[in-house]
Amino acid sequence: MNIFKKKDRKPRIAFREQRNGVRRYYVEVWSCYESGCMYSQDSVETTSLEEAQELLKKISDKEIIGYGVISTEE
């Protein structure tokens, strides 16, 4: 049984660029809702790409990559 809807995708760094050339970076994660699946913002915005990479690592490290049950029966 697959508990995930659609194909899971890894978090990514996205940006918004202002007219004056300033880029604001943030991390997006893949989420599925009743209306469909899409990327959505999951972090604060920063003007530092290095800080955005750190945010991406923190968010990626929290991802669930497996699950299960450990039997306590003897």
mmCIF file of the N, C-alpha and C atoms, coordinates in Angstrom:
data_MODEL
# 
_entry.id   MODEL 
# 
loop_
_atom_site.group_PDB 
_atom_site.id 
_atom_site.type_symbol 
_atom_site.label_atom_id 
_atom_site.label_alt_id 
_atom_site.label_comp_id 
_atom_site.label_asym_id 
_atom_site.label_entity_id 
_atom_site.label_seq_id 
_atom_site.pdbx_PDB_ins_code 
_atom_site.Cartn_x 
_atom_site.Cartn_y 
_atom_site.Cartn_z 
_atom_site.occupancy 
_atom_site.B_iso_or_equiv 
_atom_site.pdbx_formal_charge 
_atom_site.auth_seq_id 
_atom_site.auth_comp_id 
_atom_site.auth_asym_id 
_atom_site.auth_atom_id 
_atom_site.pdbx_PDB_model_num 
ATOM 1   N N  . MET A 1 1  ? 0.844  -1.185  0.000  1.00 0.00 ? 1  MET A N  1 
ATOM 2   C CA . MET A 1 1  ? 0.000  0.000   0.000  1.00 0.00 ? 1  MET A CA 1 
ATOM 3   C C  . MET A 1 1  ? 0.891  1.251   0.000  1.00 0.00 ? 1  MET A C  1 
ATOM 4   N N  . ASN A 1 2  ? 0.659  2.126   -0.909 1.00 0.00 ? 2  ASN A N  1 
ATOM 5   C CA . ASN A 1 2  ? 1.428  3.373   -0.994 1.00 0.00 ? 2  ASN A CA 1 
ATOM 6   C C  . ASN A 1 2  ? 0.653  4.468   -0.266 1.00 0.00 ? 2  ASN A C  1 
ATOM 7   N N  . ILE A 1 3  ? 1.266  5.050   0.773  1.00 0.00 ? 3  ILE A N  1 
ATOM 8   C CA . ILE A 1 3  ? 0.567  6.088   1.547  1.00 0.00 ? 3  ILE A CA 1 
ATOM 9   C C  . ILE A 1 3  ? 0.700  7.464   0.918  1.00 0.00 ? 3  ILE A C  1 
ATOM 10  N N  . PHE A 1 4  ? 1.493  7.579   -0.135 1.00 0.00 ? 4  PHE A N  1 
ATOM 11  C CA . PHE A 1 4  ? 1.724  8.879   -0.751 1.00 0.00 ? 4  PHE A CA 1 
ATOM 12  C C  . PHE A 1 4  ? 0.876  9.047   -1.996 1.00 0.00 ? 4  PHE A C  1 
ATOM 13  N N  . LYS A 1 5  ? 0.297  10.241  -2.150 1.00 0.00 ? 5  LYS A N  1 
ATOM 14  C CA . LYS A 1 5  ? -0.448 10.561  -3.358 1.00 0.00 ? 5  LYS A CA 1 
ATOM 15  C C  . LYS A 1 5  ? 0.523  11.082  -4.397 1.00 0.00 ? 5  LYS A C  1 
ATOM 16  N N  . LYS A 1 6  ? 0.331  10.703  -5.612 1.00 0.00 ? 6  LYS A N  1 
ATOM 17  C CA . LYS A 1 6  ? 1.176  11.170  -6.708 1.00 0.00 ? 6  LYS A CA 1 
ATOM 18  C C  . LYS A 1 6  ? 2.644  10.884  -6.408 1.00 0.00 ? 6  LYS A C  1 
ATOM 19  N N  . LYS A 1 7  ? 3.536  11.418  -7.183 1.00 0.00 ? 7  LYS A N  1 
ATOM 20  C CA . LYS A 1 7  ? 4.965  11.207  -6.986 1.00 0.00 ? 7  LYS A CA 1 
ATOM 21  C C  . LYS A 1 7  ? 5.529  12.248  -6.015 1.00 0.00 ? 7  LYS A C  1 
ATOM 22  N N  . ASP A 1 8  ? 6.254  11.766  -5.004 1.00 0.00 ? 8  ASP A N  1 
ATOM 23  C CA . ASP A 1 8  ? 6.895  12.693  -4.076 1.00 0.00 ? 8  ASP A CA 1 
ATOM 24  C C  . ASP A 1 8  ? 8.050  13.398  -4.776 1.00 0.00 ? 8  ASP A C  1 
ATOM 25  N N  . ARG A 1 9  ? 8.269  14.634  -4.423 1.00 0.00 ? 9  ARG A N  1 
ATOM 26  C CA . ARG A 1 9  ? 9.374  15.416  -4.984 1.00 0.00 ? 9  ARG A CA 1 
ATOM 27  C C  . ARG A 1 9  ? 10.162 16.037  -3.848 1.00 0.00 ? 9  ARG A C  1 
ATOM 28  N N  . LYS A 1 10 ? 11.440 16.239  -4.074 1.00 0.00 ? 10 LYS A N  1 
ATOM 29  C CA . LYS A 1 10 ? 12.321 16.782  -3.041 1.00 0.00 ? 10 LYS A CA 1 
ATOM 30  C C  . LYS A 1 10 ? 12.097 18.278  -2.873 1.00 0.00 ? 10 LYS A C  1 
ATOM 31  N N  . PRO A 1 11 ? 12.351 18.795  -1.647 1.00 0.00 ? 11 PRO A N  1 
ATOM 32  C CA . PRO A 1 11 ? 12.279 20.243  -1.441 1.00 0.00 ? 11 PRO A CA 1 
ATOM 33  C C  . PRO A 1 11 ? 13.278 20.955  -2.357 1.00 0.00 ? 11 PRO A C  1 
ATOM 34  N N  . ARG A 1 12 ? 12.996 22.223  -2.645 1.00 0.00 ? 12 ARG A N  1 
ATOM 35  C CA . ARG A 1 12 ? 13.868 22.976  -3.550 1.00 0.00 ? 12 ARG A CA 1 
ATOM 36  C C  . ARG A 1 12 ? 13.950 24.433  -3.109 1.00 0.00 ? 12 ARG A C  1 
ATOM 37  N N  . ILE A 1 13 ? 14.966 25.117  -3.591 1.00 0.00 ? 13 ILE A N  1 
ATOM 38  C CA . ILE A 1 13 ? 15.119 26.549  -3.324 1.00 0.00 ? 13 ILE A CA 1 
ATOM 39  C C  . ILE A 1 13 ? 14.491 27.311  -4.486 1.00 0.00 ? 13 ILE A C  1 
ATOM 40  N N  . ALA A 1 14 ? 13.663 28.279  -4.149 1.00 0.00 ? 14 ALA A N  1 
ATOM 41  C CA . ALA A 1 14 ? 13.040 29.142  -5.155 1.00 0.00 ? 14 ALA A CA 1 
ATOM 42  C C  . ALA A 1 14 ? 13.383 30.595  -4.788 1.00 0.00 ? 14 ALA A C  1 
ATOM 43  N N  . PHE A 1 15 ? 13.072 31.523  -5.696 1.00 0.00 ? 15 PHE A N  1 
ATOM 44  C CA . PHE A 1 15 ? 13.345 32.934  -5.385 1.00 0.00 ? 15 PHE A CA 1 
ATOM 45  C C  . PHE A 1 15 ? 12.323 33.834  -6.055 1.00 0.00 ? 15 PHE A C  1 
ATOM 46  N N  . ARG A 1 16 ? 12.224 35.024  -5.494 1.00 0.00 ? 16 ARG A N  1 
ATOM 47  C CA . ARG A 1 16 ? 11.460 36.117  -6.091 1.00 0.00 ? 16 ARG A CA 1 
ATOM 48  C C  . ARG A 1 16 ? 12.453 37.251  -6.307 1.00 0.00 ? 16 ARG A C  1 
ATOM 49  N N  . GLU A 1 17 ? 12.443 37.832  -7.486 1.00 0.00 ? 17 GLU A N  1 
ATOM 50  C CA . GLU A 1 17 ? 13.360 38.939  -7.761 1.00 0.00 ? 17 GLU A CA 1 
ATOM 51  C C  . GLU A 1 17 ? 12.575 40.233  -7.863 1.00 0.00 ? 17 GLU A C  1 
ATOM 52  N N  . GLN A 1 18 ? 13.035 41.229  -7.138 1.00 0.00 ? 18 GLN A N  1 
ATOM 53  C CA . GLN A 1 18 ? 12.397 42.542  -7.146 1.00 0.00 ? 18 GLN A CA 1 
ATOM 54  C C  . GLN A 1 18 ? 12.897 43.351  -8.334 1.00 0.00 ? 18 GLN A C  1 
ATOM 55  N N  . ARG A 1 19 ? 12.180 44.397  -8.660 1.00 0.00 ? 19 ARG A N  1 
ATOM 56  C CA . ARG A 1 19 ? 12.541 45.262  -9.782 1.00 0.00 ? 19 ARG A CA 1 
ATOM 57  C C  . ARG A 1 19 ? 13.944 45.836  -9.629 1.00 0.00 ? 19 ARG A C  1 
ATOM 58  N N  . ASN A 1 20 ? 14.387 46.073  -8.389 1.00 0.00 ? 20 ASN A N  1 
ATOM 59  C CA . ASN A 1 20 ? 15.719 46.644  -8.145 1.00 0.00 ? 20 ASN A CA 1 
ATOM 60  C C  . ASN A 1 20 ? 16.825 45.586  -8.164 1.00 0.00 ? 20 ASN A C  1 
ATOM 61  N N  . GLY A 1 21 ? 16.492 44.348  -8.496 1.00 0.00 ? 21 GLY A N  1 
ATOM 62  C CA . GLY A 1 21 ? 17.485 43.290  -8.640 1.00 0.00 ? 21 GLY A CA 1 
ATOM 63  C C  . GLY A 1 21 ? 17.719 42.439  -7.398 1.00 0.00 ? 21 GLY A C  1 
ATOM 64  N N  . VAL A 1 22 ? 17.079 42.770  -6.286 1.00 0.00 ? 22 VAL A N  1 
ATOM 65  C CA . VAL A 1 22 ? 17.261 41.997  -5.058 1.00 0.00 ? 22 VAL A CA 1 
ATOM 66  C C  . VAL A 1 22 ? 16.475 40.688  -5.167 1.00 0.00 ? 22 VAL A C  1 
ATOM 67  N N  . ARG A 1 23 ? 17.161 39.587  -4.884 1.00 0.00 ? 23 ARG A N  1 
ATOM 68  C CA . ARG A 1 23 ? 16.502 38.280  -4.887 1.00 0.00 ? 23 ARG A CA 1 
ATOM 69  C C  . ARG A 1 23 ? 16.230 37.840  -3.459 1.00 0.00 ? 23 ARG A C  1 
ATOM 70  N N  . ARG A 1 24 ? 15.043 37.320  -3.229 1.00 0.00 ? 24 ARG A N  1 
ATOM 71  C CA . ARG A 1 24 ? 14.660 36.771  -1.932 1.00 0.00 ? 24 ARG A CA 1 
ATOM 72  C C  . ARG A 1 24 ? 14.445 35.268  -2.130 1.00 0.00 ? 24 ARG A C  1 
ATOM 73  N N  . TYR A 1 25 ? 15.277 34.486  -1.463 1.00 0.00 ? 25 TYR A N  1 
ATOM 74  C CA . TYR A 1 25 ? 15.258 33.023  -1.589 1.00 0.00 ? 25 TYR A CA 1 
ATOM 75  C C  . TYR A 1 25 ? 14.411 32.412  -0.479 1.00 0.00 ? 25 TYR A C  1 
ATOM 76  N N  . TYR A 1 26 ? 13.814 31.259  -0.769 1.00 0.00 ? 26 TYR A N  1 
ATOM 77  C CA . TYR A 1 26 ? 13.036 30.504  0.212  1.00 0.00 ? 26 TYR A CA 1 
ATOM 78  C C  . TYR A 1 26 ? 12.987 29.048  -0.221 1.00 0.00 ? 26 TYR A C  1 
ATOM 79  N N  . VAL A 1 27 ? 12.556 28.181  0.684  1.00 0.00 ? 27 VAL A N  1 
ATOM 80  C CA . VAL A 1 27 ? 12.474 26.750  0.394  1.00 0.00 ? 27 VAL A CA 1 
ATOM 81  C C  . VAL A 1 27 ? 11.016 26.370  0.141  1.00 0.00 ? 27 VAL A C  1 
ATOM 82  N N  . GLU A 1 28 ? 10.795 25.588  -0.895 1.00 0.00 ? 28 GLU A N  1 
ATOM 83  C CA . GLU A 1 28 ? 9.469  25.064  -1.207 1.00 0.00 ? 28 GLU A CA 1 
ATOM 84  C C  . GLU A 1 28 ? 9.468  23.556  -0.991 1.00 0.00 ? 28 GLU A C  1 
ATOM 85  N N  . VAL A 1 29 ? 8.343  23.033  -0.506 1.00 0.00 ? 29 VAL A N  1 
ATOM 86  C CA . VAL A 1 29 ? 8.182  21.586  -0.347 1.00 0.00 ? 29 VAL A CA 1 
ATOM 87  C C  . VAL A 1 29 ? 6.979  21.128  -1.164 1.00 0.00 ? 29 VAL A C  1 
ATOM 88  N N  . TRP A 1 30 ? 7.006  19.870  -1.577 1.00 0.00 ? 30 TRP A N  1 
ATOM 89  C CA . TRP A 1 30 ? 5.935  19.266  -2.358 1.00 0.00 ? 30 TRP A CA 1 
ATOM 90  C C  . TRP A 1 30 ? 4.843  18.807  -1.410 1.00 0.00 ? 30 TRP A C  1 
ATOM 91  N N  . SER A 1 31 ? 3.610  19.237  -1.629 1.00 0.00 ? 31 SER A N  1 
ATOM 92  C CA . SER A 1 31 ? 2.483  18.870  -0.781 1.00 0.00 ? 31 SER A CA 1 
ATOM 93  C C  . SER A 1 31 ? 1.300  18.482  -1.648 1.00 0.00 ? 31 SER A C  1 
ATOM 94  N N  . CYS A 1 32 ? 0.516  17.532  -1.151 1.00 0.00 ? 32 CYS A N  1 
ATOM 95  C CA . CYS A 1 32 ? -0.686 17.105  -1.866 1.00 0.00 ? 32 CYS A CA 1 
ATOM 96  C C  . CYS A 1 32 ? -1.928 17.437  -1.037 1.00 0.00 ? 32 CYS A C  1 
ATOM 97  N N  . TYR A 1 33 ? -2.920 17.974  -1.713 1.00 0.00 ? 33 TYR A N  1 
ATOM 98  C CA . TYR A 1 33 ? -4.184 18.349  -1.101 1.00 0.00 ? 33 TYR A CA 1 
ATOM 99  C C  . TYR A 1 33 ? -5.297 17.723  -1.926 1.00 0.00 ? 33 TYR A C  1 
ATOM 100 N N  . GLU A 1 34 ? -6.524 17.900  -1.502 1.00 0.00 ? 34 GLU A N  1 
ATOM 101 C CA . GLU A 1 34 ? -7.657 17.357  -2.250 1.00 0.00 ? 34 GLU A CA 1 
ATOM 102 C C  . GLU A 1 34 ? -7.713 17.918  -3.667 1.00 0.00 ? 34 GLU A C  1 
ATOM 103 N N  . SER A 1 35 ? -7.280 19.161  -3.826 1.00 0.00 ? 35 SER A N  1 
ATOM 104 C CA . SER A 1 35 ? -7.341 19.813  -5.135 1.00 0.00 ? 35 SER A CA 1 
ATOM 105 C C  . SER A 1 35 ? -6.178 19.436  -6.049 1.00 0.00 ? 35 SER A C  1 
ATOM 106 N N  . GLY A 1 36 ? -5.152 18.784  -5.494 1.00 0.00 ? 36 GLY A N  1 
ATOM 107 C CA . GLY A 1 36 ? -4.002 18.392  -6.298 1.00 0.00 ? 36 GLY A CA 1 
ATOM 108 C C  . GLY A 1 36 ? -2.695 18.585  -5.549 1.00 0.00 ? 36 GLY A C  1 
ATOM 109 N N  . CYS A 1 37 ? -1.603 18.328  -6.230 1.00 0.00 ? 37 CYS A N  1 
ATOM 110 C CA . CYS A 1 37 ? -0.273 18.437  -5.631 1.00 0.00 ? 37 CYS A CA 1 
ATOM 111 C C  . CYS A 1 37 ? 0.458  19.647  -6.200 1.00 0.00 ? 37 CYS A C  1 
ATOM 112 N N  . MET A 1 38 ? 1.278  20.288  -5.352 1.00 0.00 ? 38 MET A N  1 
ATOM 113 C CA . MET A 1 38 ? 2.018  21.461  -5.794 1.00 0.00 ? 38 MET A CA 1 
ATOM 114 C C  . MET A 1 38 ? 3.137  21.776  -4.814 1.00 0.00 ? 38 MET A C  1 
ATOM 115 N N  . TYR A 1 39 ? 4.070  22.598  -5.247 1.00 0.00 ? 39 TYR A N  1 
ATOM 116 C CA . TYR A 1 39 ? 5.086  23.113  -4.349 1.00 0.00 ? 39 TYR A CA 1 
ATOM 117 C C  . TYR A 1 39 ? 4.494  24.290  -3.578 1.00 0.00 ? 39 TYR A C  1 
ATOM 118 N N  . SER A 1 40 ? 4.853  24.400  -2.286 1.00 0.00 ? 40 SER A N  1 
ATOM 119 C CA . SER A 1 40 ? 4.422  25.543  -1.493 1.00 0.00 ? 40 SER A CA 1 
ATOM 120 C C  . SER A 1 40 ? 5.565  25.994  -0.594 1.00 0.00 ? 40 SER A C  1 
ATOM 121 N N  . GLN A 1 41 ? 5.590  27.277  -0.277 1.00 0.00 ? 41 GLN A N  1 
ATOM 122 C CA . GLN A 1 41 ? 6.677  27.859  0.520  1.00 0.00 ? 41 GLN A CA 1 
ATOM 123 C C  . GLN A 1 41 ? 6.652  27.283  1.928  1.00 0.00 ? 41 GLN A C  1 
ATOM 124 N N  . ASP A 1 42 ? 7.851  26.894  2.424  1.00 0.00 ? 42 ASP A N  1 
ATOM 125 C CA . ASP A 1 42 ? 7.944  26.277  3.753  1.00 0.00 ? 42 ASP A CA 1 
ATOM 126 C C  . ASP A 1 42 ? 9.058  26.897  4.589  1.00 0.00 ? 42 ASP A C  1 
ATOM 127 N N  . SER A 1 43 ? 9.478  28.104  4.274  1.00 0.00 ? 43 SER A N  1 
ATOM 128 C CA . SER A 1 43 ? 10.530 28.759  5.052  1.00 0.00 ? 43 SER A CA 1 
ATOM 129 C C  . SER A 1 43 ? 10.373 30.265  4.968  1.00 0.00 ? 43 SER A C  1 
ATOM 130 N N  . VAL A 1 44 ? 11.169 30.939  5.777  1.00 0.00 ? 44 VAL A N  1 
ATOM 131 C CA . VAL A 1 44 ? 11.224 32.403  5.697  1.00 0.00 ? 44 VAL A CA 1 
ATOM 132 C C  . VAL A 1 44 ? 11.985 32.777  4.430  1.00 0.00 ? 44 VAL A C  1 
ATOM 133 N N  . GLU A 1 45 ? 11.835 34.016  4.005  1.00 0.00 ? 45 GLU A N  1 
ATOM 134 C CA . GLU A 1 45 ? 12.601 34.512  2.854  1.00 0.00 ? 45 GLU A CA 1 
ATOM 135 C C  . GLU A 1 45 ? 13.915 35.099  3.340  1.00 0.00 ? 45 GLU A C  1 
ATOM 136 N N  . THR A 1 46 ? 14.957 34.954  2.540  1.00 0.00 ? 46 THR A N  1 
ATOM 137 C CA . THR A 1 46 ? 16.269 35.500  2.868  1.00 0.00 ? 46 THR A CA 1 
ATOM 138 C C  . THR A 1 46 ? 16.922 36.019  1.595  1.00 0.00 ? 46 THR A C  1 
ATOM 139 N N  . THR A 1 47 ? 17.799 36.993  1.736  1.00 0.00 ? 47 THR A N  1 
ATOM 140 C CA . THR A 1 47 ? 18.516 37.515  0.574  1.00 0.00 ? 47 THR A CA 1 
ATOM 141 C C  . THR A 1 47 ? 19.827 36.769  0.359  1.00 0.00 ? 47 THR A C  1 
ATOM 142 N N  . SER A 1 48 ? 20.158 35.836  1.249  1.00 0.00 ? 48 SER A N  1 
ATOM 143 C CA . SER A 1 48 ? 21.407 35.080  1.166  1.00 0.00 ? 48 SER A CA 1 
ATOM 144 C C  . SER A 1 48 ? 21.151 33.676  0.621  1.00 0.00 ? 48 SER A C  1 
ATOM 145 N N  . LEU A 1 49 ? 21.785 33.337  -0.493 1.00 0.00 ? 49 LEU A N  1 
ATOM 146 C CA . LEU A 1 49 ? 21.643 32.001  -1.054 1.00 0.00 ? 49 LEU A CA 1 
ATOM 147 C C  . LEU A 1 49 ? 22.222 30.954  -0.102 1.00 0.00 ? 49 LEU A C  1 
ATOM 148 N N  . GLU A 1 50 ? 23.303 31.290  0.588  1.00 0.00 ? 50 GLU A N  1 
ATOM 149 C CA . GLU A 1 50 ? 23.914 30.357  1.541  1.00 0.00 ? 50 GLU A CA 1 
ATOM 150 C C  . GLU A 1 50 ? 22.947 30.032  2.677  1.00 0.00 ? 50 GLU A C  1 
ATOM 151 N N  . GLU A 1 51 ? 22.237 31.046  3.169  1.00 0.00 ? 51 GLU A N  1 
ATOM 152 C CA . GLU A 1 51 ? 21.254 30.821  4.228  1.00 0.00 ? 51 GLU A CA 1 
ATOM 153 C C  . GLU A 1 51 ? 20.101 29.963  3.716  1.00 0.00 ? 51 GLU A C  1 
ATOM 154 N N  . ALA A 1 52 ? 19.687 30.197  2.474  1.00 0.00 ? 52 ALA A N  1 
ATOM 155 C CA . ALA A 1 52 ? 18.627 29.383  1.872  1.00 0.00 ? 52 ALA A CA 1 
ATOM 156 C C  . ALA A 1 52 ? 19.072 27.922  1.754  1.00 0.00 ? 52 ALA A C  1 
ATOM 157 N N  . GLN A 1 53 ? 20.345 27.691  1.434  1.00 0.00 ? 53 GLN A N  1 
ATOM 158 C CA . GLN A 1 53 ? 20.861 26.324  1.355  1.00 0.00 ? 53 GLN A CA 1 
ATOM 159 C C  . GLN A 1 53 ? 20.852 25.658  2.727  1.00 0.00 ? 53 GLN A C  1 
ATOM 160 N N  . GLU A 1 54 ? 21.153 26.414  3.779  1.00 0.00 ? 54 GLU A N  1 
ATOM 161 C CA . GLU A 1 54 ? 21.085 25.881  5.141  1.00 0.00 ? 54 GLU A CA 1 
ATOM 162 C C  . GLU A 1 54 ? 19.645 25.537  5.511  1.00 0.00 ? 54 GLU A C  1 
ATOM 163 N N  . LEU A 1 55 ? 18.702 26.412  5.146  1.00 0.00 ? 55 LEU A N  1 
ATOM 164 C CA . LEU A 1 55 ? 17.285 26.134  5.397  1.00 0.00 ? 55 LEU A CA 1 
ATOM 165 C C  . LEU A 1 55 ? 16.844 24.873  4.668  1.00 0.00 ? 55 LEU A C  1 
ATOM 166 N N  . LEU A 1 56 ? 17.295 24.719  3.419  1.00 0.00 ? 56 LEU A N  1 
ATOM 167 C CA . LEU A 1 56 ? 16.961 23.533  2.630  1.00 0.00 ? 56 LEU A CA 1 
ATOM 168 C C  . LEU A 1 56 ? 17.480 22.273  3.320  1.00 0.00 ? 56 LEU A C  1 
ATOM 169 N N  . LYS A 1 57 ? 18.702 22.323  3.819  1.00 0.00 ? 57 LYS A N  1 
ATOM 170 C CA . LYS A 1 57 ? 19.281 21.163  4.509  1.00 0.00 ? 57 LYS A CA 1 
ATOM 171 C C  . LYS A 1 57 ? 18.478 20.823  5.758  1.00 0.00 ? 57 LYS A C  1 
ATOM 172 N N  . LYS A 1 58 ? 18.113 21.834  6.559  1.00 0.00 ? 58 LYS A N  1 
ATOM 173 C CA . LYS A 1 58 ? 17.330 21.597  7.774  1.00 0.00 ? 58 LYS A CA 1 
ATOM 174 C C  . LYS A 1 58 ? 15.984 20.960  7.450  1.00 0.00 ? 58 LYS A C  1 
ATOM 175 N N  . ILE A 1 59 ? 15.321 21.460  6.416  1.00 0.00 ? 59 ILE A N  1 
ATOM 176 C CA . ILE A 1 59 ? 14.015 20.919  6.026  1.00 0.00 ? 59 ILE A CA 1 
ATOM 177 C C  . ILE A 1 59 ? 14.171 19.515  5.454  1.00 0.00 ? 59 ILE A C  1 
ATOM 178 N N  . SER A 1 60 ? 15.188 19.303  4.622  1.00 0.00 ? 60 SER A N  1 
ATOM 179 C CA . SER A 1 60 ? 15.416 17.980  4.023  1.00 0.00 ? 60 SER A CA 1 
ATOM 180 C C  . SER A 1 60 ? 15.750 16.938  5.085  1.00 0.00 ? 60 SER A C  1 
ATOM 181 N N  . ASP A 1 61 ? 16.505 17.336  6.116  1.00 0.00 ? 61 ASP A N  1 
ATOM 182 C CA . ASP A 1 61 ? 16.873 16.399  7.177  1.00 0.00 ? 61 ASP A CA 1 
ATOM 183 C C  . ASP A 1 61 ? 15.670 15.922  7.979  1.00 0.00 ? 61 ASP A C  1 
ATOM 184 N N  . LYS A 1 62 ? 14.564 16.676  7.959  1.00 0.00 ? 62 LYS A N  1 
ATOM 185 C CA . LYS A 1 62 ? 13.361 16.310  8.704  1.00 0.00 ? 62 LYS A CA 1 
ATOM 186 C C  . LYS A 1 62 ? 12.419 15.403  7.905  1.00 0.00 ? 62 LYS A C  1 
ATOM 187 N N  . GLU A 1 63 ? 12.707 15.189  6.625  1.00 0.00 ? 63 GLU A N  1 
ATOM 188 C CA . GLU A 1 63 ? 11.819 14.377  5.795  1.00 0.00 ? 63 GLU A CA 1 
ATOM 189 C C  . GLU A 1 63 ? 11.745 12.940  6.298  1.00 0.00 ? 63 GLU A C  1 
ATOM 190 N N  . ILE A 1 64 ? 10.565 12.364  6.230  1.00 0.00 ? 64 ILE A N  1 
ATOM 191 C CA . ILE A 1 64 ? 10.377 10.963  6.604  1.00 0.00 ? 64 ILE A CA 1 
ATOM 192 C C  . ILE A 1 64 ? 10.735 10.117  5.389  1.00 0.00 ? 64 ILE A C  1 
ATOM 193 N N  . ILE A 1 65 ? 11.691 9.209   5.571  1.00 0.00 ? 65 ILE A N  1 
ATOM 194 C CA . ILE A 1 65 ? 12.132 8.369   4.456  1.00 0.00 ? 65 ILE A CA 1 
ATOM 195 C C  . ILE A 1 65 ? 11.750 6.909   4.655  1.00 0.00 ? 65 ILE A C  1 
ATOM 196 N N  . GLY A 1 66 ? 11.202 6.590   5.809  1.00 0.00 ? 66 GLY A N  1 
ATOM 197 C CA . GLY A 1 66 ? 10.776 5.232   6.072  1.00 0.00 ? 66 GLY A CA 1 
ATOM 198 C C  . GLY A 1 66 ? 9.886  5.201   7.295  1.00 0.00 ? 66 GLY A C  1 
ATOM 199 N N  . TYR A 1 67 ? 9.189  4.108   7.463  1.00 0.00 ? 67 TYR A N  1 
ATOM 200 C CA . TYR A 1 67 ? 8.335  3.947   8.625  1.00 0.00 ? 67 TYR A CA 1 
ATOM 201 C C  . TYR A 1 67 ? 8.157  2.461   8.873  1.00 0.00 ? 67 TYR A C  1 
ATOM 202 N N  . GLY A 1 68 ? 7.712  2.132   10.061 1.00 0.00 ? 68 GLY A N  1 
ATOM 203 C CA . GLY A 1 68 ? 7.519  0.727   10.374 1.00 0.00 ? 68 GLY A CA 1 
ATOM 204 C C  . GLY A 1 68 ? 7.107  0.546   11.822 1.00 0.00 ? 68 GLY A C  1 
ATOM 205 N N  . VAL A 1 69 ? 7.043  -0.702  12.231 1.00 0.00 ? 69 VAL A N  1 
ATOM 206 C CA . VAL A 1 69 ? 6.671  -1.062  13.585 1.00 0.00 ? 69 VAL A CA 1 
ATOM 207 C C  . VAL A 1 69 ? 7.721  -2.026  14.118 1.00 0.00 ? 69 VAL A C  1 
ATOM 208 N N  . ILE A 1 70 ? 8.146  -1.784  15.331 1.00 0.00 ? 70 ILE A N  1 
ATOM 209 C CA . ILE A 1 70 ? 9.097  -2.685  15.971 1.00 0.00 ? 70 ILE A CA 1 
ATOM 210 C C  . ILE A 1 70 ? 8.311  -3.553  16.942 1.00 0.00 ? 70 ILE A C  1 
ATOM 211 N N  . SER A 1 71 ? 8.358  -4.843  16.744 1.00 0.00 ? 71 SER A N  1 
ATOM 212 C CA . SER A 1 71 ? 7.601  -5.776  17.564 1.00 0.00 ? 71 SER A CA 1 
ATOM 213 C C  . SER A 1 71 ? 8.251  -5.911  18.935 1.00 0.00 ? 71 SER A C  1 
ATOM 214 N N  . THR A 1 72 ? 7.433  -5.869  19.977 1.00 0.00 ? 72 THR A N  1 
ATOM 215 C CA . THR A 1 72 ? 7.936  -6.067  21.334 1.00 0.00 ? 72 THR A CA 1 
ATOM 216 C C  . THR A 1 72 ? 7.564  -7.434  21.874 1.00 0.00 ? 72 THR A C  1 
ATOM 217 N N  . GLU A 1 73 ? 6.989  -8.269  21.025 1.00 0.00 ? 73 GLU A N  1 
ATOM 218 C CA . GLU A 1 73 ? 6.617  -9.628  21.438 1.00 0.00 ? 73 GLU A CA 1 
ATOM 219 C C  . GLU A 1 73 ? 7.854  -10.479 21.601 1.00 0.00 ? 73 GLU A C  1 
ATOM 220 N N  . GLU A 1 74 ? 7.820  -11.360 22.589 1.00 0.00 ? 74 GLU A N  1 
ATOM 221 C CA . GLU A 1 74 ? 8.956  -12.242 22.825 1.00 0.00 ? 74 GLU A CA 1 
ATOM 222 C C  . GLU A 1 74 ? 8.652  -13.655 22.408 1.00 0.00 ? 74 GLU A C  1 
# 
